[in-house]
Amino acid sequence: MISAHTKAALPVAKARGAGLGNPHLFARDPVLAARANKAQVENAMRRTAAVLPYVE
């Protein structure tokens, strides 16, 4: 969970114009977005496979 301090600080930082998020991922570049999404899915599947034996 995000702490109350962090939740309060994010809008302030955004109002200052601070860059939030991954600076290397350009939202307007669908190739980079697709590559990042694929990496996230692969990491999630790997973590799921590692935890699944303990959950079942």
Secondary structure, DSSP 4 states (H G I P E B T S, - for coil): ---HHHHHHHHHHHHHT---S-TT--TT-HHHHHHHHHHHHHHHHHHHHHHHHHH-
